[in-house]
Amino acid sequence: MRLATWNVNSIGRRLPRLLAWLATTAPDIVALQETKCTAAAFPRDEIGRLGYETADHGTGRWNGVALLSRVGVADLRSGLDGEPGNPGPEARAIAATCGGMRVWSVYVPNGRVPDSEHYAYKLAWLAALRATVAAELRAFSPLAVCGDFNVAPTDADVWDPAAFTHSTHVTPAERAELAQLRGLGLADVRPRPLKGPNPFTYWDYRAGMFHKDMGMRIDHVYADAALAGQVQDAYIDREARKGEGPSDHAPVVVDINLYAQASVE
C-alpha cells in the first residue's frame, strides 16, 4: 500500500502536475491539502480516469482538503468534533476508510503571528483535532493522520532556528499541541530526503529558498501502532517541487506492508 500527502496549493493550478505525478508515482491513497476549490469545481472526472475515487471538502478559493483512493472510500466524514471557527468552521479536515485504513487529510491553520486571534484559532483547532483523533482511535485501526500541520516539531526541522524567532510554526505552544497529538499513540513517520541531509517538505517561493534548501518540515504522517509497525519506506518527493509552476510543498510518500502481520498469522 502506498500512502501520500501533498499540499498542492490550488488543485486547479496544479492539476496537470498532479495527474502526471499520480500516473508516475501510483499511490493507492493520497491526502491533499489547500485544494482551494469548491465541490462543484473539484476535478473528480480527470482524477477518476486514473482509477481514483475522490472525496473532497472545499468551499472556495481558500483552504480545502481531499482524499483520493484506488482502494475504496467508506465511512466518510468532514470536519472535527467541536471544531472552532474563523469565524465559522473552515474546510480543513476530511477522513475516510480506504482499503481497511482510516486516513485523515488535515490542513492546520497557519496562525500568522503569535498573540493574534489567528494564532489562538490555530491552537484551538489543534486541540479539536486531538480530541477528534482520540475518539477515532477507539473506533478505527490502522489509522493515519496526514497533512500540512504548519508546525515544525523541532529545531532540526527548520533551516535556521534563529530565523524563526518570534514566529509561528516553531513556538512551544504549537509544538506542545503536536506532542500531545502524538501522545495519543501516534508515531511520526519521518521521511527520508531524496537529496541532501534535511527532511524539509516546504520551501517559500521567495529568494531561491528551494535551491538553497532553506525549508521546513511541516507536512507529516502520524500513524497508529498497527500502521507504523508496517512502514517499509518513507520519502520526500523533492522532484515534485521542481520545474515550472510547482506547489511550495513536496509530497511525502509512505510505503506500507499493511497486511504483513495478517499474512504471517
C-alpha positions in Angstrom: 0.0 0.0 0.0 1.4 3.4 -0.9 0.1 6.4 1.0 1.0 10.0 0.2 0.2 13.5 1.4 0.6 16.7 -0.5 -0.3 20.4 -0.1 -0.9 21.2 -3.7 -1.5 24.9 -3.2 -4.5 25.0 -5.6 -5.6 21.9 -7.3 -6.9 23.9 -10.3 -3.5 25.5 -11.0 -1.6 22.2 -10.2 -3.9 19.7 -11.9 -1.6 18.8 -14.8 1.3 18.3 -12.4 -0.9 16.3 -10.0 -2.2 14.0 -12.8 1.3 13.3 -14.1 2.6 12.7 -10.6 -0.3 10.2 -9.9 0.5 8.3 -13.1 4.2 8.1 -12.3 4.2 7.5 -8.5 1.0 5.4 -8.4 0.0 6.0 -4.8 -3.0 4.0 -3.5 -4.3 6.7 -1.2 -3.5 10.5 -1.4 -4.3 13.1 1.2 -4.4 16.6 -0.4 -4.5 20.0 1.2 -5.1 23.6 0.2 -7.1 22.5 -2.8 -8.7 26.0 -3.0 -11.7 24.5 -4.8 -15.5 24.2 -4.4 -17.1 20.8 -4.5 -18.6 21.7 -7.9 -15.3 22.5 -9.4 -13.3 19.6 -8.0 -11.7 17.7 -10.9 -13.1 14.3 -9.9 -13.6 13.2 -13.6 -10.0 13.8 -14.6 -8.7 12.1 -11.4 -11.2 9.3 -11.8 -9.8 8.4 -15.2 -6.6 7.3 -13.4 -8.7 4.9 -11.2 -9.3 7.0 -8.2 -12.4 7.6 -6.2 -12.4 11.1 -4.7 -13.8 12.7 -1.6 -13.4 16.5 -1.1 -14.3 19.1 1.4 -13.9 22.7 0.0 -15.8 25.9 -0.1 -13.9 28.2 -2.4 -10.7 30.0 -3.0 -9.1 29.2 0.4 -8.3 26.0 2.3 -9.8 22.8 1.1 -8.9 19.1 1.7 -9.4 15.9 -0.3 -8.8 12.2 -0.4 -8.0 10.2 -3.5 -8.2 6.4 -3.3 -7.8 3.4 -5.6 -8.8 1.0 -2.7 -12.3 2.4 -1.9 -13.8 5.2 0.2 -16.1 4.4 3.1 -17.2 6.0 6.4 -16.6 9.4 5.0 -16.7 12.5 7.4 -15.7 16.1 7.1 -14.7 18.4 9.9 -13.8 17.9 13.6 -15.7 17.4 16.8 -16.2 20.8 18.4 -14.4 22.5 15.5 -13.6 26.2 16.2 -14.3 28.8 13.5 -12.6 31.7 11.9 -15.3 33.0 12.5 -17.1 29.9 11.1 -15.7 26.4 10.5 -13.4 26.1 7.6 -12.7 23.2 5.1 -9.6 21.8 6.8 -10.3 18.1 7.7 -11.7 15.1 5.9 -11.5 11.4 6.8 -12.4 8.1 5.1 -11.6 4.4 5.4 -9.6 3.3 2.3 -8.6 -0.3 1.8 -9.1 -1.0 5.5 -7.0 2.0 6.6 -8.5 5.1 8.3 -7.0 8.2 6.7 -7.3 11.8 7.7 -6.2 14.7 5.5 -5.8 17.8 7.6 -4.7 21.4 6.8 -3.9 23.1 10.1 -4.4 26.9 10.2 -1.2 28.9 9.6 -1.5 31.1 12.7 0.1 34.1 11.1 1.7 35.7 14.1 1.8 34.8 17.8 -0.5 36.8 20.1 -3.0 37.2 17.3 -6.5 35.8 17.0 -5.3 33.6 14.2 -2.7 32.0 16.4 -5.3 31.4 19.1 -7.5 29.8 16.4 -4.7 27.6 15.4 -4.2 26.3 18.9 -7.9 25.7 19.4 -8.1 23.9 16.1 -5.2 21.6 17.0 -6.9 20.8 20.3 -10.1 19.9 18.5 -8.1 17.7 16.1 -6.6 15.9 19.1 -10.0 15.3 20.7 -11.4 14.0 17.4 -8.4 11.7 16.7 -8.7 10.3 20.3 -12.2 9.2 19.5 -11.3 7.9 16.1 -8.6 5.7 17.6 -11.2 4.0 19.7 -13.1 3.1 16.6 -10.5 2.6 13.8 -7.2 0.9 13.3 -4.9 1.1 11.4 -5.1 4.9 11.2 -3.1 7.7 9.8 -3.4 11.5 10.2 -1.7 13.2 7.2 -1.3 16.7 6.0 0.1 20.2 6.3 0.3 20.8 10.1 2.0 24.2 9.7 4.3 23.2 12.7 7.9 22.2 12.6 8.2 19.7 15.6 11.9 20.5 16.4 14.6 23.0 15.6 16.1 20.3 13.3 13.0 20.7 11.1 13.8 24.3 10.1 16.7 25.6 8.1 17.7 28.2 10.7 16.0 28.3 14.1 17.2 31.9 14.6 15.3 33.0 11.5 12.1 31.9 13.2 12.4 33.7 16.5 9.1 35.2 17.5 7.4 33.5 14.5 4.7 30.9 14.3 5.3 27.2 13.3 8.0 26.8 16.0 6.5 28.2 19.2 6.4 26.0 22.3 2.6 26.0 22.4 2.3 24.7 18.8 4.9 22.1 19.3 3.2 21.0 22.6 0.0 20.5 20.7 1.7 18.2 18.2 3.4 16.3 21.0 0.0 15.8 22.7 -1.4 14.5 19.4 1.4 12.0 19.1 0.9 11.2 22.8 -2.4 9.5 21.8 -0.3 6.7 20.4 0.8 8.1 17.0 4.2 7.7 15.6 5.9 10.4 13.5 6.7 8.6 10.2 9.9 10.6 9.4 10.5 10.6 5.6 14.0 10.5 4.1 15.1 13.3 1.9 16.0 12.2 -1.7 18.7 14.8 -1.8 20.8 16.4 1.0 20.6 15.9 4.7 17.5 17.9 5.5 14.0 16.4 5.7 12.2 19.6 4.5 8.8 19.4 2.8 8.2 23.2 2.3 10.2 25.9 0.8 9.0 29.5 0.3 8.8 30.7 -3.3 10.9 33.8 -2.5 14.6 34.4 -3.0 15.6 31.0 -4.3 14.9 29.3 -1.0 14.2 25.9 -2.6 17.6 25.8 -4.4 19.3 26.9 -1.2 17.4 24.2 0.8 16.1 26.9 3.2 13.0 25.0 4.1 10.9 23.4 6.9 9.4 20.1 7.7 5.7 20.9 8.3 4.0 18.1 6.3 3.6 15.0 8.5 2.2 11.5 8.5 1.3 10.3 12.0 0.4 6.6 12.3 -1.0 4.4 15.0 1.0 1.4 16.2 -0.7 -1.0 13.8 0.3 1.1 10.9 3.7 2.4 12.0 4.9 -1.1 12.5 4.3 -2.0 8.9 6.0 1.0 7.3 8.6 -0.1 4.7 9.8 3.2 3.5 9.0 6.9 3.6 10.5 9.7 1.5 10.0 13.3 0.4 9.5 13.6 -3.3 11.6 16.6 -3.8 11.4 16.3 -7.6 7.8 17.3 -7.5 8.8 20.7 -6.1 11.0 21.4 -9.2 10.1 22.8 -12.6 7.6 25.5 -13.7 4.7 26.3 -11.5 5.1 23.9 -8.6 3.4 23.9 -5.3 5.6 25.3 -2.5 5.3 21.8 -0.8 6.7 18.5 -1.8 4.7 15.2 -1.4 5.5 12.8 1.4 5.2 9.2 0.2 4.9 6.2 2.6 5.1 2.6 1.5 3.3 0.2 3.9 3.1 -3.6 4.0 -0.3 -3.2 5.5 -1.3 -6.9 5.6 2.1 -8.3 6.5 1.1 -9.2 10.0 -2.2 -10.8 8.9 -0.4 -12.9 6.2 2.1 -14.2 8.8 -0.7 -15.2 11.1 
